[in-house]
């Protein structure tokens, strides 16, 4: 299992609730969280099969930006 981290613009609980269904429904996402207290709003995703670009696409489809750290 690998852990990928992304800088995002997911900055509050409302944003987290908007991205939750997209990440939870994505095959291969084992666990994820967003540190909204960090200035970079770091999204950490644990996956056994997904690549960084695939996760970025999921986040962007949910309406947010993400870039690999």
PADREN-891830 format. One record per residue: chain; residue in three letters; z, x, y of N, C-alpha, C in turn; residue number from 1. Coordinates in nm, 3 decimals. Example, Ala and Ser with C-alpha at 12.3 -4.5 7.8 and 13.67 -1.06 7.14 Angstrom:
2
r unit->A | code->ALA | n_Z->0.780 | n_X->1.319 | n_Y->-0.569 | ca_Z->0.780 | ca_X->1.230 | ca_Y->-0.450 | c_Z->0.780 | c_X->1.320 | c_Y->-0.330 | pos->1
r unit->A | code->SER | n_Z->0.708 | n_X->1.285 | n_Y->-0.225 | ca_Z->0.714 | ca_X->1.367 | ca_Y->-0.106 | c_Z->0.787 | c_X->1.290 | c_Y->0.003 | pos->2
END
This chain:
69
r unit->A | code->UNK | n_Z->0.000 | n_X->0.084 | n_Y->-0.118 | ca_Z->0.000 | ca_X->0.000 | ca_Y->0.000 | c_Z->0.000 | c_X->0.088 | c_Y->0.124 | pos->1
r unit->A | code->UNK | n_Z->-0.080 | n_X->0.050 | n_Y->0.222 | ca_Z->-0.085 | ca_X->0.127 | ca_Y->0.346 | c_Z->-0.033 | c_X->0.042 | c_Y->0.461 | pos->2
r unit->A | code->UNK | n_Z->0.018 | n_X->0.111 | n_Y->0.561 | ca_Z->0.070 | ca_X->0.047 | ca_Y->0.681 | c_Z->-0.018 | c_X->0.087 | c_Y->0.798 | pos->3
r unit->A | code->UNK | n_Z->-0.076 | n_X->-0.012 | n_Y->0.864 | ca_Z->-0.163 | ca_X->0.013 | ca_Y->0.978 | c_Z->-0.096 | c_X->-0.040 | c_Y->1.104 | pos->4
r unit->A | code->UNK | n_Z->-0.113 | n_X->0.033 | n_Y->1.215 | ca_Z->-0.053 | ca_X->-0.009 | ca_Y->1.341 | c_Z->-0.159 | c_X->-0.021 | c_Y->1.449 | pos->5
r unit->A | code->UNK | n_Z->-0.142 | n_X->-0.123 | n_Y->1.533 | ca_Z->-0.239 | ca_X->-0.154 | ca_Y->1.637 | c_Z->-0.168 | c_X->-0.184 | c_Y->1.768 | pos->6
r unit->A | code->UNK | n_Z->-0.230 | n_X->-0.141 | n_Y->1.878 | ca_Z->-0.185 | ca_X->-0.180 | ca_Y->2.011 | c_Z->-0.251 | c_X->-0.315 | c_Y->2.038 | pos->7
r unit->A | code->UNK | n_Z->-0.173 | n_X->-0.414 | n_Y->2.081 | ca_Z->-0.228 | ca_X->-0.548 | ca_Y->2.101 | c_Z->-0.187 | c_X->-0.605 | c_Y->2.236 | pos->8
r unit->A | code->UNK | n_Z->-0.238 | n_X->-0.725 | n_Y->2.265 | ca_Z->-0.191 | ca_X->-0.800 | ca_Y->2.381 | c_Z->-0.116 | c_X->-0.926 | c_Y->2.335 | pos->9
r unit->A | code->UNK | n_Z->-0.057 | n_X->-0.918 | n_Y->2.217 | ca_Z->0.029 | ca_X->-1.025 | ca_Y->2.164 | c_Z->0.167 | c_X->-0.999 | c_Y->2.221 | pos->10
r unit->A | code->UNK | n_Z->0.203 | n_X->-1.071 | n_Y->2.330 | ca_Z->0.321 | ca_X->-1.029 | ca_Y->2.404 | c_Z->0.437 | c_X->-1.127 | c_Y->2.410 | pos->11
r unit->A | code->UNK | n_Z->0.430 | n_X->-1.238 | n_Y->2.337 | ca_Z->0.542 | ca_X->-1.333 | ca_Y->2.340 | c_Z->0.545 | c_X->-1.415 | c_Y->2.212 | pos->12
r unit->A | code->UNK | n_Z->0.647 | n_X->-1.494 | n_Y->2.198 | ca_Z->0.661 | ca_X->-1.578 | ca_Y->2.080 | c_Z->0.547 | c_X->-1.677 | c_Y->2.065 | pos->13
r unit->A | code->UNK | n_Z->0.497 | n_X->-1.728 | n_Y->2.177 | ca_Z->0.384 | ca_X->-1.821 | ca_Y->2.173 | c_Z->0.259 | c_X->-1.753 | c_Y->2.118 | pos->14
r unit->A | code->UNK | n_Z->0.237 | n_X->-1.629 | n_Y->2.161 | ca_Z->0.123 | ca_X->-1.552 | ca_Y->2.111 | c_Z->0.138 | c_X->-1.526 | c_Y->1.961 | pos->15
r unit->A | code->UNK | n_Z->0.258 | n_X->-1.491 | n_Y->1.920 | ca_Z->0.284 | ca_X->-1.465 | ca_Y->1.778 | c_Z->0.255 | c_X->-1.590 | c_Y->1.697 | pos->16
r unit->A | code->UNK | n_Z->0.294 | n_X->-1.707 | n_Y->1.749 | ca_Z->0.271 | ca_X->-1.830 | ca_Y->1.674 | c_Z->0.122 | c_X->-1.863 | c_Y->1.665 | pos->17
r unit->A | code->UNK | n_Z->0.043 | n_X->-1.819 | n_Y->1.763 | ca_Z->-0.102 | ca_X->-1.843 | ca_Y->1.758 | c_Z->-0.171 | c_X->-1.752 | c_Y->1.656 | pos->18
r unit->A | code->UNK | n_Z->-0.124 | n_X->-1.630 | n_Y->1.641 | ca_Z->-0.188 | ca_X->-1.535 | ca_Y->1.550 | c_Z->-0.134 | c_X->-1.549 | c_Y->1.406 | pos->19
r unit->A | code->UNK | n_Z->-0.017 | n_X->-1.610 | n_Y->1.391 | ca_Z->0.046 | ca_X->-1.624 | ca_Y->1.259 | c_Z->-0.045 | c_X->-1.689 | c_Y->1.154 | pos->20
r unit->A | code->UNK | n_Z->-0.106 | n_X->-1.806 | n_Y->1.182 | ca_Z->-0.190 | ca_X->-1.867 | ca_Y->1.078 | c_Z->-0.306 | c_X->-1.778 | c_Y->1.035 | pos->21
r unit->A | code->UNK | n_Z->-0.365 | n_X->-1.707 | n_Y->1.129 | ca_Z->-0.479 | ca_X->-1.621 | ca_Y->1.097 | c_Z->-0.437 | c_X->-1.505 | c_Y->1.005 | pos->22
r unit->A | code->UNK | n_Z->-0.328 | n_X->-1.440 | n_Y->1.039 | ca_Z->-0.283 | ca_X->-1.327 | ca_Y->0.958 | c_Z->-0.228 | c_X->-1.373 | c_Y->0.823 | pos->23
r unit->A | code->UNK | n_Z->-0.155 | n_X->-1.485 | n_Y->0.823 | ca_Z->-0.098 | ca_X->-1.534 | ca_Y->0.697 | c_Z->-0.207 | c_X->-1.580 | c_Y->0.600 | pos->24
r unit->A | code->UNK | n_Z->-0.319 | n_X->-1.627 | n_Y->0.653 | ca_Z->-0.427 | ca_X->-1.677 | ca_Y->0.568 | c_Z->-0.522 | c_X->-1.568 | c_Y->0.521 | pos->25
r unit->A | code->UNK | n_Z->-0.505 | n_X->-1.446 | n_Y->0.573 | ca_Z->-0.596 | ca_X->-1.337 | ca_Y->0.539 | c_Z->-0.558 | c_X->-1.273 | c_Y->0.407 | pos->26
r unit->A | code->UNK | n_Z->-0.650 | n_X->-1.279 | n_Y->0.312 | ca_Z->-0.630 | ca_X->-1.216 | ca_Y->0.181 | c_Z->-0.612 | c_X->-1.066 | c_Y->0.200 | pos->27
r unit->A | code->UNK | n_Z->-0.507 | n_X->-1.011 | n_Y->0.142 | ca_Z->-0.484 | ca_X->-0.867 | ca_Y->0.151 | c_Z->-0.375 | c_X->-0.828 | c_Y->0.248 | pos->28
r unit->A | code->UNK | n_Z->-0.334 | n_X->-0.921 | n_Y->0.336 | ca_Z->-0.223 | ca_X->-0.893 | ca_Y->0.425 | c_Z->-0.094 | c_X->-0.924 | c_Y->0.349 | pos->29
r unit->A | code->UNK | n_Z->-0.016 | n_X->-0.821 | n_Y->0.320 | ca_Z->0.107 | ca_X->-0.840 | ca_Y->0.242 | c_Z->0.226 | c_X->-0.872 | c_Y->0.333 | pos->30
r unit->A | code->UNK | n_Z->0.229 | n_X->-0.808 | n_Y->0.448 | ca_Z->0.340 | ca_X->-0.827 | ca_Y->0.542 | c_Z->0.292 | c_X->-0.782 | c_Y->0.678 | pos->31
r unit->A | code->UNK | n_Z->0.343 | n_X->-0.845 | n_Y->0.784 | ca_Z->0.305 | ca_X->-0.803 | ca_Y->0.919 | c_Z->0.415 | c_X->-0.842 | c_Y->1.017 | pos->32
r unit->A | code->UNK | n_Z->0.417 | n_X->-0.773 | n_Y->1.130 | ca_Z->0.504 | ca_X->-0.812 | ca_Y->1.240 | c_Z->0.453 | c_X->-0.752 | c_Y->1.370 | pos->33
r unit->A | code->UNK | n_Z->0.497 | n_X->-0.809 | n_Y->1.480 | ca_Z->0.460 | ca_X->-0.760 | ca_Y->1.613 | c_Z->0.588 | c_X->-0.726 | c_Y->1.688 | pos->34
r unit->A | code->UNK | n_Z->0.594 | n_X->-0.604 | n_Y->1.740 | ca_Z->0.708 | ca_X->-0.562 | ca_Y->1.821 | c_Z->0.676 | c_X->-0.594 | c_Y->1.967 | pos->35
r unit->A | code->UNK | n_Z->0.716 | n_X->-0.715 | n_Y->2.011 | ca_Z->0.685 | ca_X->-0.756 | ca_Y->2.148 | c_Z->0.773 | c_X->-0.686 | c_Y->2.251 | pos->36
r unit->A | code->UNK | n_Z->0.877 | n_X->-0.615 | n_Y->2.206 | ca_Z->0.961 | ca_X->-0.540 | ca_Y->2.300 | c_Z->0.901 | c_X->-0.404 | c_Y->2.334 | pos->37
r unit->A | code->UNK | n_Z->0.808 | n_X->-0.356 | n_Y->2.251 | ca_Z->0.740 | ca_X->-0.229 | ca_Y->2.276 | c_Z->0.633 | c_X->-0.251 | c_Y->2.382 | pos->38
r unit->A | code->UNK | n_Z->0.617 | n_X->-0.160 | n_Y->2.475 | ca_Z->0.518 | ca_X->-0.178 | ca_Y->2.582 | c_Z->0.375 | c_X->-0.187 | c_Y->2.530 | pos->39
r unit->A | code->UNK | n_Z->0.350 | n_X->-0.132 | n_Y->2.411 | ca_Z->0.215 | ca_X->-0.140 | ca_Y->2.351 | c_Z->0.198 | c_X->-0.263 | c_Y->2.262 | pos->40
r unit->A | code->UNK | n_Z->0.304 | n_X->-0.346 | n_Y->2.250 | ca_Z->0.298 | ca_X->-0.468 | ca_Y->2.167 | c_Z->0.242 | c_X->-0.435 | c_Y->2.030 | pos->41
r unit->A | code->UNK | n_Z->0.310 | n_X->-0.349 | n_Y->1.958 | ca_Z->0.259 | ca_X->-0.292 | ca_Y->1.833 | c_Z->0.261 | c_X->-0.393 | c_Y->1.718 | pos->42
r unit->A | code->UNK | n_Z->0.143 | n_X->-0.417 | n_Y->1.662 | ca_Z->0.126 | ca_X->-0.498 | ca_Y->1.542 | c_Z->0.124 | c_X->-0.403 | c_Y->1.424 | pos->43
r unit->A | code->UNK | n_Z->0.214 | n_X->-0.426 | n_Y->1.328 | ca_Z->0.219 | ca_X->-0.346 | ca_Y->1.206 | c_Z->0.178 | c_X->-0.436 | c_Y->1.090 | pos->44
r unit->A | code->UNK | n_Z->0.079 | n_X->-0.391 | n_Y->1.014 | ca_Z->0.030 | ca_X->-0.470 | ca_Y->0.900 | c_Z->0.039 | c_X->-0.385 | c_Y->0.774 | pos->45
r unit->A | code->UNK | n_Z->0.102 | n_X->-0.440 | n_Y->0.671 | ca_Z->0.103 | ca_X->-0.375 | ca_Y->0.540 | c_Z->-0.002 | c_X->-0.443 | c_Y->0.455 | pos->46
r unit->A | code->UNK | n_Z->-0.093 | n_X->-0.362 | n_Y->0.399 | ca_Z->-0.203 | ca_X->-0.416 | ca_Y->0.321 | c_Z->-0.236 | c_X->-0.323 | c_Y->0.206 | pos->47
r unit->A | code->UNK | n_Z->-0.290 | n_X->-0.381 | n_Y->0.101 | ca_Z->-0.334 | ca_X->-0.297 | ca_Y->-0.011 | c_Z->-0.486 | c_X->-0.291 | c_Y->-0.020 | pos->48
r unit->A | code->UNK | n_Z->-0.556 | n_X->-0.368 | n_Y->0.066 | ca_Z->-0.701 | ca_X->-0.371 | ca_Y->0.052 | c_Z->-0.781 | c_X->-0.374 | c_Y->0.182 | pos->49
r unit->A | code->UNK | n_Z->-0.719 | n_X->-0.412 | n_Y->0.293 | ca_Z->-0.793 | ca_X->-0.428 | ca_Y->0.417 | c_Z->-0.807 | c_X->-0.298 | c_Y->0.495 | pos->50
r unit->A | code->UNK | n_Z->-0.914 | n_X->-0.290 | n_Y->0.573 | ca_Z->-0.935 | ca_X->-0.175 | ca_Y->0.662 | c_Z->-0.892 | c_X->-0.215 | c_Y->0.804 | pos->51
r unit->A | code->UNK | n_Z->-0.874 | n_X->-0.116 | n_Y->0.889 | ca_Z->-0.836 | ca_X->-0.142 | ca_Y->1.028 | c_Z->-0.938 | c_X->-0.233 | c_Y->1.099 | pos->52
r unit->A | code->UNK | n_Z->-1.070 | n_X->-0.207 | n_Y->1.086 | ca_Z->-1.166 | ca_X->-0.296 | ca_Y->1.152 | c_Z->-1.158 | c_X->-0.442 | c_Y->1.104 | pos->53
r unit->A | code->UNK | n_Z->-1.126 | n_X->-0.462 | n_Y->0.977 | ca_Z->-1.113 | ca_X->-0.598 | ca_Y->0.925 | c_Z->-0.994 | c_X->-0.670 | c_Y->0.989 | pos->54
r unit->A | code->UNK | n_Z->-0.883 | n_X->-0.599 | n_Y->1.006 | ca_Z->-0.765 | ca_X->-0.659 | ca_Y->1.068 | c_Z->-0.792 | c_X->-0.686 | c_Y->1.216 | pos->55
r unit->A | code->UNK | n_Z->-0.858 | n_X->-0.594 | n_Y->1.283 | ca_Z->-0.893 | ca_X->-0.613 | ca_Y->1.424 | c_Z->-0.977 | c_X->-0.739 | c_Y->1.440 | pos->56
r unit->A | code->UNK | n_Z->-1.072 | n_X->-0.762 | n_Y->1.350 | ca_Z->-1.157 | ca_X->-0.881 | ca_Y->1.355 | c_Z->-1.073 | c_X->-1.008 | c_Y->1.342 | pos->57
r unit->A | code->UNK | n_Z->-0.976 | n_X->-1.009 | n_Y->1.251 | ca_Z->-0.889 | ca_X->-1.126 | ca_Y->1.234 | c_Z->-0.811 | c_X->-1.154 | c_Y->1.362 | pos->58
r unit->A | code->UNK | n_Z->-0.755 | n_X->-1.049 | n_Y->1.422 | ca_Z->-0.677 | ca_X->-1.065 | ca_Y->1.545 | c_Z->-0.766 | c_X->-1.115 | c_Y->1.659 | pos->59
r unit->A | code->UNK | n_Z->-0.887 | n_X->-1.060 | n_Y->1.669 | ca_Z->-0.979 | ca_X->-1.102 | ca_Y->1.775 | c_Z->-1.023 | c_X->-1.247 | c_Y->1.757 | pos->60
r unit->A | code->UNK | n_Z->-1.045 | n_X->-1.290 | n_Y->1.633 | ca_Z->-1.082 | ca_X->-1.430 | ca_Y->1.608 | c_Z->-0.970 | c_X->-1.525 | c_Y->1.648 | pos->61
r unit->A | code->UNK | n_Z->-0.845 | n_X->-1.475 | n_Y->1.643 | ca_Z->-0.730 | ca_X->-1.557 | ca_Y->1.685 | c_Z->-0.713 | c_X->-1.556 | c_Y->1.837 | pos->62
r unit->A | code->UNK | n_Z->-0.796 | n_X->-1.477 | n_Y->1.907 | ca_Z->-0.795 | ca_X->-1.477 | ca_Y->2.053 | c_Z->-0.722 | c_X->-1.363 | c_Y->2.118 | pos->63
r unit->A | code->UNK | n_Z->-0.694 | n_X->-1.256 | n_Y->2.044 | ca_Z->-0.621 | ca_X->-1.143 | ca_Y->2.099 | c_Z->-0.698 | c_X->-1.014 | c_Y->2.081 | pos->64
r unit->A | code->UNK | n_Z->-0.655 | n_X->-0.912 | n_Y->2.153 | ca_Z->-0.717 | ca_X->-0.780 | ca_Y->2.142 | c_Z->-0.629 | c_X->-0.691 | c_Y->2.054 | pos->65
r unit->A | code->UNK | n_Z->-0.692 | n_X->-0.599 | n_Y->1.983 | ca_Z->-0.618 | ca_X->-0.503 | ca_Y->1.903 | c_Z->-0.698 | c_X->-0.374 | c_Y->1.894 | pos->66
r unit->A | code->UNK | n_Z->-0.630 | n_X->-0.261 | n_Y->1.900 | ca_Z->-0.695 | ca_X->-0.132 | ca_Y->1.880 | c_Z->-0.602 | c_X->-0.044 | c_Y->1.796 | pos->67
r unit->A | code->UNK | n_Z->-0.663 | n_X->0.033 | n_Y->1.710 | ca_Z->-0.587 | ca_X->0.118 | ca_Y->1.617 | c_Z->-0.503 | c_X->0.219 | c_Y->1.694 | pos->68
r unit->A | code->UNK | n_Z->-0.379 | n_X->0.239 | n_Y->1.651 | ca_Z->-0.294 | ca_X->0.343 | ca_Y->1.713 | c_Z->-0.316 | c_X->0.474 | c_Y->1.641 | pos->69
END
